[in-house]
Amino acid sequence: MLSEWELWACANQVLTTHGDNAPLHVAEQIGALALAGDEAGIQTWQAIARRITQLTGIDGDTPLQ
């Protein structure tokens, strides 16, 4: 697992790179890792997703505006 700092850096980079499409990018990564059976990768991307949620205030149920 990545360090706390690395997880925050990854979340920030995903937001910088993908903007409003960041949640979709994360979902695609998790889906690909699920198909590959990579539990550690899934956990890492889920941790990144939680930080993206904290950075954006988007809880996944709230549509982007």
PDB file of N, H, CA, C and O in Angstrom:
ATOM      1  N   MET A   1       0.854  -1.186   0.000  1.00  0.00           N
ATOM      2  CA  MET A   1       0.000   0.000   0.000  1.00  0.00           C
ATOM      3  C   MET A   1       0.892   1.238   0.000  1.00  0.00           C
ATOM      4  O   MET A   1       1.976   1.253   0.584  1.00  0.00           O
ATOM      5  N   LEU A   2       0.410   2.252  -0.659  1.00  0.00           N
ATOM      6  H   LEU A   2      -0.470   2.241  -1.133  1.00  0.00           H
ATOM      7  CA  LEU A   2       1.137   3.514  -0.718  1.00  0.00           C
ATOM      8  C   LEU A   2       1.046   4.242   0.622  1.00  0.00           C
ATOM      9  O   LEU A   2       0.135   3.997   1.414  1.00  0.00           O
ATOM     10  N   SER A   3       1.992   5.131   0.862  1.00  0.00           N
ATOM     11  H   SER A   3       2.732   5.330   0.219  1.00  0.00           H
ATOM     12  CA  SER A   3       1.958   5.946   2.079  1.00  0.00           C
ATOM     13  C   SER A   3       0.801   6.945   1.982  1.00  0.00           C
ATOM     14  O   SER A   3       0.236   7.165   0.911  1.00  0.00           O
ATOM     15  N   GLU A   4       0.474   7.527   3.100  1.00  0.00           N
ATOM     16  H   GLU A   4       0.933   7.349   3.970  1.00  0.00           H
ATOM     17  CA  GLU A   4      -0.594   8.528   3.146  1.00  0.00           C
ATOM     18  C   GLU A   4      -0.289   9.681   2.187  1.00  0.00           C
ATOM     19  O   GLU A   4      -1.162  10.135   1.447  1.00  0.00           O
ATOM     20  N   TRP A   5       0.952  10.143   2.211  1.00  0.00           N
ATOM     21  H   TRP A   5       1.661   9.775   2.812  1.00  0.00           H
ATOM     22  CA  TRP A   5       1.364  11.242   1.329  1.00  0.00           C
ATOM     23  C   TRP A   5       1.193  10.843  -0.127  1.00  0.00           C
ATOM     24  O   TRP A   5       0.691  11.628  -0.930  1.00  0.00           O
ATOM     25  N   GLU A   6       1.605   9.630  -0.474  1.00  0.00           N
ATOM     26  H   GLU A   6       2.013   8.992   0.179  1.00  0.00           H
ATOM     27  CA  GLU A   6       1.501   9.166  -1.858  1.00  0.00           C
ATOM     28  C   GLU A   6       0.051   9.047  -2.314  1.00  0.00           C
ATOM     29  O   GLU A   6      -0.267   9.364  -3.460  1.00  0.00           O
ATOM     30  N   LEU A   7      -0.825   8.595  -1.427  1.00  0.00           N
ATOM     31  H   LEU A   7      -0.566   8.337  -0.496  1.00  0.00           H
ATOM     32  CA  LEU A   7      -2.242   8.499  -1.773  1.00  0.00           C
ATOM     33  C   LEU A   7      -2.826   9.878  -2.070  1.00  0.00           C
ATOM     34  O   LEU A   7      -3.578  10.040  -3.031  1.00  0.00           O
ATOM     35  N   TRP A   8      -2.484  10.868  -1.251  1.00  0.00           N
ATOM     36  H   TRP A   8      -1.872  10.737  -0.471  1.00  0.00           H
ATOM     37  CA  TRP A   8      -2.965  12.225  -1.491  1.00  0.00           C
ATOM     38  C   TRP A   8      -2.393  12.797  -2.780  1.00  0.00           C
ATOM     39  O   TRP A   8      -3.090  13.484  -3.526  1.00  0.00           O
ATOM     40  N   ALA A   9      -1.114  12.508  -3.038  1.00  0.00           N
ATOM     41  H   ALA A   9      -0.548  11.949  -2.432  1.00  0.00           H
ATOM     42  CA  ALA A   9      -0.485  12.980  -4.277  1.00  0.00           C
ATOM     43  C   ALA A   9      -1.162  12.344  -5.493  1.00  0.00           C
ATOM     44  O   ALA A   9      -1.401  13.017  -6.496  1.00  0.00           O
ATOM     45  N   CYS A  10      -1.466  11.061  -5.404  1.00  0.00           N
ATOM     46  H   CYS A  10      -1.272  10.514  -4.590  1.00  0.00           H
ATOM     47  CA  CYS A  10      -2.154  10.381  -6.509  1.00  0.00           C
ATOM     48  C   CYS A  10      -3.545  10.964  -6.733  1.00  0.00           C
ATOM     49  O   CYS A  10      -3.948  11.199  -7.872  1.00  0.00           O
ATOM     50  N   ALA A  11      -4.275  11.197  -5.648  1.00  0.00           N
ATOM     51  H   ALA A  11      -3.947  11.006  -4.722  1.00  0.00           H
ATOM     52  CA  ALA A  11      -5.612  11.774  -5.772  1.00  0.00           C
ATOM     53  C   ALA A  11      -5.545  13.140  -6.440  1.00  0.00           C
ATOM     54  O   ALA A  11      -6.359  13.452  -7.309  1.00  0.00           O
ATOM     55  N   ASN A  12      -4.588  13.943  -6.038  1.00  0.00           N
ATOM     56  H   ASN A  12      -3.926  13.689  -5.332  1.00  0.00           H
ATOM     57  CA  ASN A  12      -4.429  15.266  -6.628  1.00  0.00           C
ATOM     58  C   ASN A  12      -4.063  15.166  -8.104  1.00  0.00           C
ATOM     59  O   ASN A  12      -4.576  15.929  -8.923  1.00  0.00           O
ATOM     60  N   GLN A  13      -3.186  14.237  -8.448  1.00  0.00           N
ATOM     61  H   GLN A  13      -2.769  13.617  -7.784  1.00  0.00           H
ATOM     62  CA  GLN A  13      -2.781  14.070  -9.840  1.00  0.00           C
ATOM     63  C   GLN A  13      -3.942  13.595 -10.705  1.00  0.00           C
ATOM     64  O   GLN A  13      -4.102  14.059 -11.834  1.00  0.00           O
ATOM     65  N   VAL A  14      -4.747  12.682 -10.190  1.00  0.00           N
ATOM     66  H   VAL A  14      -4.616  12.305  -9.272  1.00  0.00           H
ATOM     67  CA  VAL A  14      -5.917  12.208 -10.944  1.00  0.00           C
ATOM     68  C   VAL A  14      -6.869  13.376 -11.192  1.00  0.00           C
ATOM     69  O   VAL A  14      -7.396  13.520 -12.295  1.00  0.00           O
ATOM     70  N   LEU A  15      -7.091  14.206 -10.184  1.00  0.00           N
ATOM     71  H   LEU A  15      -6.662  14.089  -9.288  1.00  0.00           H
ATOM     72  CA  LEU A  15      -7.959  15.372 -10.354  1.00  0.00           C
ATOM     73  C   LEU A  15      -7.376  16.362 -11.355  1.00  0.00           C
ATOM     74  O   LEU A  15      -8.104  16.909 -12.184  1.00  0.00           O
ATOM     75  N   THR A  16      -6.077  16.592 -11.283  1.00  0.00           N
ATOM     76  H   THR A  16      -5.486  16.148 -10.610  1.00  0.00           H
ATOM     77  CA  THR A  16      -5.431  17.522 -12.208  1.00  0.00           C
ATOM     78  C   THR A  16      -5.515  17.013 -13.642  1.00  0.00           C
ATOM     79  O   THR A  16      -5.777  17.780 -14.569  1.00  0.00           O
ATOM     80  N   THR A  17      -5.293  15.732 -13.812  1.00  0.00           N
ATOM     81  H   THR A  17      -5.080  15.110 -13.059  1.00  0.00           H
ATOM     82  CA  THR A  17      -5.261  15.132 -15.143  1.00  0.00           C
ATOM     83  C   THR A  17      -6.649  14.929 -15.735  1.00  0.00           C
ATOM     84  O   THR A  17      -6.862  15.173 -16.923  1.00  0.00           O
ATOM     85  N   HIS A  18      -7.596  14.481 -14.908  1.00  0.00           N
ATOM     86  H   HIS A  18      -7.423  14.283 -13.944  1.00  0.00           H
ATOM     87  CA  HIS A  18      -8.903  14.062 -15.430  1.00  0.00           C
ATOM     88  C   HIS A  18     -10.049  15.016 -15.089  1.00  0.00           C
ATOM     89  O   HIS A  18     -11.142  14.886 -15.639  1.00  0.00           O
ATOM     90  N   GLY A  19      -9.815  15.954 -14.204  1.00  0.00           N
ATOM     91  H   GLY A  19      -8.927  16.060 -13.757  1.00  0.00           H
ATOM     92  CA  GLY A  19     -10.845  16.947 -13.878  1.00  0.00           C
ATOM     93  C   GLY A  19     -12.165  16.309 -13.476  1.00  0.00           C
ATOM     94  O   GLY A  19     -12.209  15.443 -12.603  1.00  0.00           O
ATOM     95  N   ASP A  20     -13.235  16.744 -14.120  1.00  0.00           N
ATOM     96  H   ASP A  20     -13.199  17.448 -14.830  1.00  0.00           H
ATOM     97  CA  ASP A  20     -14.572  16.241 -13.793  1.00  0.00           C
ATOM     98  C   ASP A  20     -14.737  14.758 -14.099  1.00  0.00           C
ATOM     99  O   ASP A  20     -15.659  14.115 -13.598  1.00  0.00           O
ATOM    100  N   ASN A  21     -13.849  14.219 -14.916  1.00  0.00           N
ATOM    101  H   ASN A  21     -13.100  14.742 -15.323  1.00  0.00           H
ATOM    102  CA  ASN A  21     -13.912  12.795 -15.253  1.00  0.00           C
ATOM    103  C   ASN A  21     -13.106  11.928 -14.289  1.00  0.00           C
ATOM    104  O   ASN A  21     -12.974  10.725 -14.515  1.00  0.00           O
ATOM    105  N   ALA A  22     -12.571  12.507 -13.232  1.00  0.00           N
ATOM    106  H   ALA A  22     -12.678  13.484 -13.049  1.00  0.00           H
ATOM    107  CA  ALA A  22     -11.766  11.750 -12.268  1.00  0.00           C
ATOM    108  C   ALA A  22     -12.527  10.560 -11.685  1.00  0.00           C
ATOM    109  O   ALA A  22     -11.968   9.465 -11.623  1.00  0.00           O
ATOM    110  N   PRO A  23     -13.787  10.730 -11.253  1.00  0.00           N
ATOM    111  CA  PRO A  23     -14.501   9.558 -10.716  1.00  0.00           C
ATOM    112  C   PRO A  23     -14.654   8.431 -11.740  1.00  0.00           C
ATOM    113  O   PRO A  23     -14.568   7.256 -11.384  1.00  0.00           O
ATOM    114  N   LEU A  24     -14.876   8.777 -12.985  1.00  0.00           N
ATOM    115  H   LEU A  24     -14.946   9.732 -13.274  1.00  0.00           H
ATOM    116  CA  LEU A  24     -14.974   7.763 -14.036  1.00  0.00           C
ATOM    117  C   LEU A  24     -13.636   7.058 -14.222  1.00  0.00           C
ATOM    118  O   LEU A  24     -13.593   5.836 -14.360  1.00  0.00           O
ATOM    119  N   HIS A  25     -12.550   7.816 -14.227  1.00  0.00           N
ATOM    120  H   HIS A  25     -12.584   8.809 -14.115  1.00  0.00           H
ATOM    121  CA  HIS A  25     -11.224   7.217 -14.368  1.00  0.00           C
ATOM    122  C   HIS A  25     -10.955   6.231 -13.236  1.00  0.00           C
ATOM    123  O   HIS A  25     -10.471   5.124 -13.474  1.00  0.00           O
ATOM    124  N   VAL A  26     -11.266   6.630 -12.012  1.00  0.00           N
ATOM    125  H   VAL A  26     -11.658   7.529 -11.819  1.00  0.00           H
ATOM    126  CA  VAL A  26     -11.058   5.754 -10.857  1.00  0.00           C
ATOM    127  C   VAL A  26     -11.900   4.487 -11.000  1.00  0.00           C
ATOM    128  O   VAL A  26     -11.411   3.384 -10.758  1.00  0.00           O
ATOM    129  N   ALA A  27     -13.153   4.645 -11.389  1.00  0.00           N
ATOM    130  H   ALA A  27     -13.550   5.541 -11.586  1.00  0.00           H
ATOM    131  CA  ALA A  27     -14.037   3.480 -11.558  1.00  0.00           C
ATOM    132  C   ALA A  27     -13.482   2.532 -12.621  1.00  0.00           C
ATOM    133  O   ALA A  27     -13.538   1.314 -12.453  1.00  0.00           O
ATOM    134  N   GLU A  28     -12.954   3.078 -13.704  1.00  0.00           N
ATOM    135  H   GLU A  28     -12.909   4.068 -13.840  1.00  0.00           H
ATOM    136  CA  GLU A  28     -12.369   2.238 -14.758  1.00  0.00           C
ATOM    137  C   GLU A  28     -11.151   1.477 -14.236  1.00  0.00           C
ATOM    138  O   GLU A  28     -10.968   0.299 -14.544  1.00  0.00           O
ATOM    139  N   GLN A  29     -10.324   2.154 -13.450  1.00  0.00           N
ATOM    140  H   GLN A  29     -10.472   3.110 -13.200  1.00  0.00           H
ATOM    141  CA  GLN A  29      -9.141   1.492 -12.885  1.00  0.00           C
ATOM    142  C   GLN A  29      -9.552   0.358 -11.953  1.00  0.00           C
ATOM    143  O   GLN A  29      -9.000  -0.740 -12.017  1.00  0.00           O
ATOM    144  N   ILE A  30     -10.520   0.632 -11.092  1.00  0.00           N
ATOM    145  H   ILE A  30     -10.969   1.524 -11.040  1.00  0.00           H
ATOM    146  CA  ILE A  30     -10.983  -0.394 -10.157  1.00  0.00           C
ATOM    147  C   ILE A  30     -11.599  -1.565 -10.916  1.00  0.00           C
ATOM    148  O   ILE A  30     -11.376  -2.721 -10.557  1.00  0.00           O
ATOM    149  N   GLY A  31     -12.366  -1.279 -11.955  1.00  0.00           N
ATOM    150  H   GLY A  31     -12.547  -0.339 -12.247  1.00  0.00           H
ATOM    151  CA  GLY A  31     -12.970  -2.334 -12.754  1.00  0.00           C
ATOM    152  C   GLY A  31     -11.926  -3.214 -13.420  1.00  0.00           C
ATOM    153  O   GLY A  31     -12.050  -4.439 -13.415  1.00  0.00           O
ATOM    154  N   ALA A  32     -10.902  -2.600 -13.990  1.00  0.00           N
ATOM    155  H   ALA A  32     -10.802  -1.605 -13.994  1.00  0.00           H
ATOM    156  CA  ALA A  32      -9.843  -3.370 -14.651  1.00  0.00           C
ATOM    157  C   ALA A  32      -9.089  -4.233 -13.637  1.00  0.00           C
ATOM    158  O   ALA A  32      -8.748  -5.382 -13.920  1.00  0.00           O
ATOM    159  N   LEU A  33      -8.836  -3.674 -12.465  1.00  0.00           N
ATOM    160  H   LEU A  33      -9.113  -2.741 -12.235  1.00  0.00           H
ATOM    161  CA  LEU A  33      -8.125  -4.440 -11.439  1.00  0.00           C
ATOM    162  C   LEU A  33      -8.993  -5.573 -10.898  1.00  0.00           C
ATOM    163  O   LEU A  33      -8.484  -6.642 -10.561  1.00  0.00           O
ATOM    164  N   ALA A  34     -10.300  -5.341 -10.815  1.00  0.00           N
ATOM    165  H   ALA A  34     -10.714  -4.473 -11.088  1.00  0.00           H
ATOM    166  CA  ALA A  34     -11.212  -6.402 -10.371  1.00  0.00           C
ATOM    167  C   ALA A  34     -11.191  -7.561 -11.366  1.00  0.00           C
ATOM    168  O   ALA A  34     -11.155  -8.726 -10.970  1.00  0.00           O
ATOM    169  N   LEU A  35     -11.214  -7.236 -12.650  1.00  0.00           N
ATOM    170  H   LEU A  35     -11.243  -6.290 -12.972  1.00  0.00           H
ATOM    171  CA  LEU A  35     -11.162  -8.289 -13.672  1.00  0.00           C
ATOM    172  C   LEU A  35      -9.846  -9.064 -13.605  1.00  0.00           C
ATOM    173  O   LEU A  35      -9.801 -10.257 -13.904  1.00  0.00           O
ATOM    174  N   ALA A  36      -8.783  -8.374 -13.211  1.00  0.00           N
ATOM    175  H   ALA A  36      -8.820  -7.404 -12.968  1.00  0.00           H
ATOM    176  CA  ALA A  36      -7.475  -9.018 -13.104  1.00  0.00           C
ATOM    177  C   ALA A  36      -7.293  -9.737 -11.768  1.00  0.00           C
ATOM    178  O   ALA A  36      -6.320 -10.468 -11.581  1.00  0.00           O
ATOM    179  N   GLY A  37      -8.230  -9.529 -10.839  1.00  0.00           N
ATOM    180  H   GLY A  37      -9.020  -8.936 -10.990  1.00  0.00           H
ATOM    181  CA  GLY A  37      -8.132 -10.158  -9.527  1.00  0.00           C
ATOM    182  C   GLY A  37      -7.079  -9.543  -8.627  1.00  0.00           C
ATOM    183  O   GLY A  37      -6.547 -10.216  -7.744  1.00  0.00           O
ATOM    184  N   ASP A  38      -6.769  -8.269  -8.840  1.00  0.00           N
ATOM    185  H   ASP A  38      -7.201  -7.722  -9.557  1.00  0.00           H
ATOM    186  CA  ASP A  38      -5.729  -7.575  -8.082  1.00  0.00           C
ATOM    187  C   ASP A  38      -6.350  -6.850  -6.877  1.00  0.00           C
ATOM    188  O   ASP A  38      -6.711  -5.676  -6.962  1.00  0.00           O
ATOM    189  N   GLU A  39      -6.463  -7.567  -5.770  1.00  0.00           N
ATOM    190  H   GLU A  39      -6.170  -8.521  -5.702  1.00  0.00           H
ATOM    191  CA  GLU A  39      -7.103  -6.999  -4.573  1.00  0.00           C
ATOM    192  C   GLU A  39      -6.322  -5.814  -4.009  1.00  0.00           C
ATOM    193  O   GLU A  39      -6.919  -4.825  -3.583  1.00  0.00           O
ATOM    194  N   ALA A  40      -4.998  -5.907  -4.004  1.00  0.00           N
ATOM    195  H   ALA A  40      -4.513  -6.710  -4.350  1.00  0.00           H
ATOM    196  CA  ALA A  40      -4.184  -4.807  -3.471  1.00  0.00           C
ATOM    197  C   ALA A  40      -4.367  -3.554  -4.325  1.00  0.00           C
ATOM    198  O   ALA A  40      -4.459  -2.448  -3.792  1.00  0.00           O
ATOM    199  N   GLY A  41      -4.420  -3.720  -5.637  1.00  0.00           N
ATOM    200  H   GLY A  41      -4.345  -4.619  -6.070  1.00  0.00           H
ATOM    201  CA  GLY A  41      -4.643  -2.585  -6.526  1.00  0.00           C
ATOM    202  C   GLY A  41      -6.012  -1.966  -6.314  1.00  0.00           C
ATOM    203  O   GLY A  41      -6.160  -0.743  -6.320  1.00  0.00           O
ATOM    204  N   ILE A  42      -7.010  -2.815  -6.126  1.00  0.00           N
ATOM    205  H   ILE A  42      -6.889  -3.808  -6.121  1.00  0.00           H
ATOM    206  CA  ILE A  42      -8.368  -2.317  -5.859  1.00  0.00           C
ATOM    207  C   ILE A  42      -8.381  -1.493  -4.585  1.00  0.00           C
ATOM    208  O   ILE A  42      -8.958  -0.407  -4.552  1.00  0.00           O
ATOM    209  N   GLN A  43      -7.751  -2.000  -3.542  1.00  0.00           N
ATOM    210  H   GLN A  43      -7.282  -2.883  -3.569  1.00  0.00           H
ATOM    211  CA  GLN A  43      -7.714  -1.273  -2.267  1.00  0.00           C
ATOM    212  C   GLN A  43      -7.002   0.064  -2.411  1.00  0.00           C
ATOM    213  O   GLN A  43      -7.419   1.063  -1.825  1.00  0.00           O
ATOM    214  N   THR A  44      -5.931   0.080  -3.189  1.00  0.00           N
ATOM    215  H   THR A  44      -5.592  -0.731  -3.665  1.00  0.00           H
ATOM    216  CA  THR A  44      -5.200   1.332  -3.395  1.00  0.00           C
ATOM    217  C   THR A  44      -6.081   2.357  -4.106  1.00  0.00           C
ATOM    218  O   THR A  44      -6.156   3.512  -3.685  1.00  0.00           O
ATOM    219  N   TRP A  45      -6.748   1.938  -5.184  1.00  0.00           N
ATOM    220  H   TRP A  45      -6.688   1.000  -5.526  1.00  0.00           H
ATOM    221  CA  TRP A  45      -7.602   2.873  -5.920  1.00  0.00           C
ATOM    222  C   TRP A  45      -8.819   3.300  -5.101  1.00  0.00           C
ATOM    223  O   TRP A  45      -9.296   4.425  -5.249  1.00  0.00           O
ATOM    224  N   GLN A  46      -9.322   2.427  -4.251  1.00  0.00           N
ATOM    225  H   GLN A  46      -8.935   1.512  -4.131  1.00  0.00           H
ATOM    226  CA  GLN A  46     -10.419   2.823  -3.367  1.00  0.00           C
ATOM    227  C   GLN A  46      -9.952   3.885  -2.380  1.00  0.00           C
ATOM    228  O   GLN A  46     -10.693   4.815  -2.063  1.00  0.00           O
ATOM    229  N   ALA A  47      -8.717   3.743  -1.895  1.00  0.00           N
ATOM    230  H   ALA A  47      -8.115   2.988  -2.153  1.00  0.00           H
ATOM    231  CA  ALA A  47      -8.159   4.755  -0.991  1.00  0.00           C
ATOM    232  C   ALA A  47      -7.971   6.081  -1.720  1.00  0.00           C
ATOM    233  O   ALA A  47      -8.223   7.143  -1.151  1.00  0.00           O
ATOM    234  N   ILE A  48      -7.531   6.025  -2.969  1.00  0.00           N
ATOM    235  H   ILE A  48      -7.326   5.162  -3.431  1.00  0.00           H
ATOM    236  CA  ILE A  48      -7.399   7.240  -3.771  1.00  0.00           C
ATOM    237  C   ILE A  48      -8.778   7.869  -3.988  1.00  0.00           C
ATOM    238  O   ILE A  48      -8.927   9.088  -3.901  1.00  0.00           O
ATOM    239  N   ALA A  49      -9.774   7.044  -4.269  1.00  0.00           N
ATOM    240  H   ALA A  49      -9.652   6.054  -4.340  1.00  0.00           H
ATOM    241  CA  ALA A  49     -11.138   7.545  -4.480  1.00  0.00           C
ATOM    242  C   ALA A  49     -11.657   8.272  -3.244  1.00  0.00           C
ATOM    243  O   ALA A  49     -12.299   9.316  -3.365  1.00  0.00           O
ATOM    244  N   ARG A  50     -11.386   7.732  -2.056  1.00  0.00           N
ATOM    245  H   ARG A  50     -10.865   6.885  -1.958  1.00  0.00           H
ATOM    246  CA  ARG A  50     -11.830   8.403  -0.822  1.00  0.00           C
ATOM    247  C   ARG A  50     -11.195   9.781  -0.691  1.00  0.00           C
ATOM    248  O   ARG A  50     -11.844  10.725  -0.239  1.00  0.00           O
ATOM    249  N   ARG A  51      -9.950   9.899  -1.078  1.00  0.00           N
ATOM    250  H   ARG A  51      -9.423   9.133  -1.445  1.00  0.00           H
ATOM    251  CA  ARG A  51      -9.273  11.193  -0.994  1.00  0.00           C
ATOM    252  C   ARG A  51      -9.784  12.166  -2.048  1.00  0.00           C
ATOM    253  O   ARG A  51      -9.893  13.364  -1.787  1.00  0.00           O
ATOM    254  N   ILE A  52     -10.093  11.664  -3.222  1.00  0.00           N
ATOM    255  H   ILE A  52     -10.005  10.691  -3.434  1.00  0.00           H
ATOM    256  CA  ILE A  52     -10.703  12.519  -4.241  1.00  0.00           C
ATOM    257  C   ILE A  52     -12.041  13.046  -3.737  1.00  0.00           C
ATOM    258  O   ILE A  52     -12.365  14.217  -3.937  1.00  0.00           O
ATOM    259  N   THR A  53     -12.807  12.198  -3.092  1.00  0.00           N
ATOM    260  H   THR A  53     -12.544  11.247  -2.930  1.00  0.00           H
ATOM    261  CA  THR A  53     -14.085  12.614  -2.513  1.00  0.00           C
ATOM    262  C   THR A  53     -13.874  13.730  -1.497  1.00  0.00           C
ATOM    263  O   THR A  53     -14.625  14.706  -1.473  1.00  0.00           O
ATOM    264  N   GLN A  54     -12.859  13.585  -0.663  1.00  0.00           N
ATOM    265  H   GLN A  54     -12.250  12.792  -0.682  1.00  0.00           H
ATOM    266  CA  GLN A  54     -12.574  14.612   0.336  1.00  0.00           C
ATOM    267  C   GLN A  54     -12.108  15.910  -0.316  1.00  0.00           C
ATOM    268  O   GLN A  54     -12.479  16.998   0.125  1.00  0.00           O
ATOM    269  N   LEU A  55     -11.302  15.799  -1.359  1.00  0.00           N
ATOM    270  H   LEU A  55     -11.000  14.915  -1.718  1.00  0.00           H
ATOM    271  CA  LEU A  55     -10.800  17.003  -2.023  1.00  0.00           C
ATOM    272  C   LEU A  55     -11.889  17.757  -2.776  1.00  0.00           C
ATOM    273  O   LEU A  55     -11.862  18.986  -2.847  1.00  0.00           O
ATOM    274  N   THR A  56     -12.843  17.027  -3.336  1.00  0.00           N
ATOM    275  H   THR A  56     -12.865  16.029  -3.279  1.00  0.00           H
ATOM    276  CA  THR A  56     -13.870  17.659  -4.171  1.00  0.00           C
ATOM    277  C   THR A  56     -15.182  17.887  -3.442  1.00  0.00           C
ATOM    278  O   THR A  56     -15.985  18.723  -3.857  1.00  0.00           O
ATOM    279  N   GLY A  57     -15.405  17.160  -2.370  1.00  0.00           N
ATOM    280  H   GLY A  57     -14.752  16.481  -2.033  1.00  0.00           H
ATOM    281  CA  GLY A  57     -16.691  17.243  -1.683  1.00  0.00           C
ATOM    282  C   GLY A  57     -17.786  16.498  -2.420  1.00  0.00           C
ATOM    283  O   GLY A  57     -18.963  16.626  -2.083  1.00  0.00           O
ATOM    284  N   ILE A  58     -17.404  15.716  -3.430  1.00  0.00           N
ATOM    285  H   ILE A  58     -16.448  15.612  -3.704  1.00  0.00           H
ATOM    286  CA  ILE A  58     -18.380  14.927  -4.193  1.00  0.00           C
ATOM    287  C   ILE A  58     -18.445  13.551  -3.563  1.00  0.00           C
ATOM    288  O   ILE A  58     -17.428  12.869  -3.437  1.00  0.00           O
ATOM    289  N   ASP A  59     -19.642  13.141  -3.167  1.00  0.00           N
ATOM    290  H   ASP A  59     -20.468  13.695  -3.269  1.00  0.00           H
ATOM    291  CA  ASP A  59     -19.784  11.867  -2.463  1.00  0.00           C
ATOM    292  C   ASP A  59     -20.139  10.694  -3.357  1.00  0.00           C
ATOM    293  O   ASP A  59     -20.368   9.590  -2.862  1.00  0.00           O
ATOM    294  N   GLY A  60     -20.189  10.909  -4.652  1.00  0.00           N
ATOM    295  H   GLY A  60     -20.003  11.806  -5.054  1.00  0.00           H
ATOM    296  CA  GLY A  60     -20.540   9.829  -5.570  1.00  0.00           C
ATOM    297  C   GLY A  60     -22.022   9.779  -5.864  1.00  0.00           C
ATOM    298  O   GLY A  60     -22.424   9.257  -6.904  1.00  0.00           O
ATOM    299  N   ASP A  61     -22.842  10.308  -4.977  1.00  0.00           N
ATOM    300  H   ASP A  61     -22.515  10.733  -4.133  1.00  0.00           H
ATOM    301  CA  ASP A  61     -24.282  10.356  -5.200  1.00  0.00           C
ATOM    302  C   ASP A  61     -24.726  11.712  -5.701  1.00  0.00           C
ATOM    303  O   ASP A  61     -25.858  11.877  -6.155  1.00  0.00           O
ATOM    304  N   THR A  62     -23.821  12.694  -5.616  1.00  0.00           N
ATOM    305  H   THR A  62     -22.902  12.560  -5.247  1.00  0.00           H
ATOM    306  CA  THR A  62     -24.125  14.052  -6.026  1.00  0.00           C
ATOM    307  C   THR A  62     -23.650  14.263  -7.455  1.00  0.00           C
ATOM    308  O   THR A  62     -22.462  14.092  -7.728  1.00  0.00           O
ATOM    309  N   PRO A  63     -24.539  14.629  -8.378  1.00  0.00           N
ATOM    310  CA  PRO A  63     -24.101  14.853  -9.767  1.00  0.00           C
ATOM    311  C   PRO A  63     -23.173  16.053  -9.851  1.00  0.00           C
ATOM    312  O   PRO A  63     -23.315  17.020  -9.103  1.00  0.00           O
ATOM    313  N   LEU A  64     -22.210  15.975 -10.784  1.00  0.00           N
ATOM    314  H   LEU A  64     -22.095  15.189 -11.391  1.00  0.00           H
ATOM    315  CA  LEU A  64     -21.315  17.109 -11.021  1.00  0.00           C
ATOM    316  C   LEU A  64     -22.097  18.243 -11.665  1.00  0.00           C
ATOM    317  O   LEU A  64     -23.038  18.001 -12.420  1.00  0.00           O
ATOM    318  N   GLN A  65     -21.716  19.465 -11.372  1.00  0.00           N
ATOM    319  H   GLN A  65     -20.952  19.662 -10.759  1.00  0.00           H
ATOM    320  CA  GLN A  65     -22.435  20.617 -11.923  1.00  0.00           C
ATOM    321  C   GLN A  65     -21.594  21.334 -12.929  1.00  0.00           C
ATOM    322  O   GLN A  65     -22.032  22.332 -13.501  1.00  0.00           O
TER     323      GLN A  65
END
